[in-house]
Amino acid sequence: MFDKKLTNTVHRIQKACRERKIKITTAESCTGGLVAAALTEVPGSSDVLDRGFVTYSNAAKHEMLGVPVITLTRYGAVSRQTASAMAKGALARSMADIAVAITGIAGPGGGTAKKPIGLVHFYAIARDGRRIRREMHFGKLGRGKVRMRSVREALAMLELLAAGGGI
């Protein structure tokens, strides 16, 4: 299902997680569970993946991850604030040591002048406080490509945190 480059990234994530004895959780919106799917594509994923949350709607973000309604109202579902709250909520509601969250506009519709199609916010956090935040503007590549590039970006962030990086 996933290409060799992505599979190699997952192997490196698994290795780093095993070496450091850490687990991962995911909180996904526009990727609809593809990051968790990529992590489970490689055998041995049960050693490193605790759980994944697919929170496509605002209600799911609030109910499953505890994203404050005021955050969703004030900043919107596609914002750095919501991505941060999603990651923190996933970490709080799991046994994982690191979490990654993705929220964005994959298209083909839904974009605005301030939040165009292809805008994706990422937030990854470790229990020890290390974190990574990214905002990507993939443009109108098409829904599938925006989602796959988002998966690659999220995995790169997980790899960095799993290896001990981040700020």
N, C-alpha and C positions, 0 to 999 in steps of 0.2 A: 504493500500500500504506500509506504514512504520510500524515498530514494536513499541510496547508500550514504550520502553525506549526512542526512538527517539521522539515519540509523547509527552512524559512527558517533555523532554527537550524543545520542542516547547512551551508547556504550560508555563513553567518557563520563557522563553524568552518573551512571550506575556505579562505575568504578570509584569515583570520588565519594559518592554517598556511602558505599560499603566501607571504604577506608576510614571515613570519619564517623561512621555509624549514625548517619542522619537519614531522615525521611522527608518526602516532598508532598505538598498538597497544591492543587491548582484551583483557581477561581476564574472561570471563563464565561465571557459573554459572546462576542462576535465570532469566536473560534468554535463555539458549541461543543467543546469537549475534545477537540483535536489535539491539544497538548497532552492531555491524559492518554488519548489513544496512541500518540507517538511514543510516550513513555512505556506503554504496555505492549507495544509492537515487538519489543526485544525481550526474549526470555529472561527471567530473573527479576522482572519489574516488581514483584511482590516484596522484594527485599527493600525497595526504595520508595515506592509510591504508597502513601497512606490512604488518600482519597482525592476525589476531584468534585468540584461543585460547578454545575452548569447553571448560570443565573442569567438567563436571557432577558427576562422582564425586570422592571424596577421592583415589583413586588417580591420576586425571588431574591434579588440583591438584598433587600431589606430583611425578609423573613429568614433566609438561609445564612446570610453572612453578617447581618446586623448593620448594613449600610444605613446611616441615619436618613430619614425621609428629607430632612432639611438639606443634606448634602445633594441628594438627587434633585430636589426642587431648585436649589440655588445654583448648582454647577452643571446639572444634567448627568445622565448615565454615562456619557462619553466625556470624561474629564479626568485630570490627574487626581483630583480629590476622591472621586469615586473609585478609581483604580487602587489608590492607597487604602481606602476603607475596605474594599473587597479582599485585598491581600491580608490585611490585619485581621479581618473577620474569619478568613479561611484558616489562618494560623491559630486563632483563638478557639476554633471549633474542630480542631483536629489534633492528632498526636504527632504531627509533622514538626520538623525543625526549620524548614524553609518553605515559603509559599510564593507563587507567582500569580498575578492577576492581569487579565487582558480585557479591555473594553474599547470598542471602536465602531466605525461605520464601514462595513465591507462593501456596501452598495448592492445593487445598482442605484437604489434610491436612498433617501434619508439624509443626504448631505445638505448643508446650508453654507452660506458664505463664511460664517465663523467656524463651522465644523464640517469641513468638506468630506466627500467620499474618500476613503483611504486613510483618514485620521484614526490612529490607534494609540491608546495610552496603556503603558505597562508599568507595573510596580512589583518588585520582588523584595522580600524581607526575610531575614533570619531571626530566630528567637533571641539571638545575642545582640540584635539591633542593627546589624549590617543591612544595607538596603541599596537598591538600584531603581532608578526611575527613568523611564524613557518615553518620549513622544515621537511617533513616527508618522510621516506623511507619505504614504505609499502611492497616492494618486489614484486615478481611475484605471487600475490594472485589470479590473474584473473581480468579482466576488471571490472566486476560488484562489486567485493569486494573492489578494490581500490577506485572506485567511491563512494561506500557507506561509507567507512571509512573516505573518504574526506568530505562527507556531515556531518558526526558526528563531525569531527574536526572543521569544519567551524561553526557549531551550537554551539559547546562549546566555541569558541572564541566570537561569538555574545552574548552568555549568560553572559560571563565575562564582556564584554564592557557594555551591557545593565544594568548590576548590579552595574556599576561604577568602574570596575576594569580596568587593563591595565596600561601601563606606559606612 
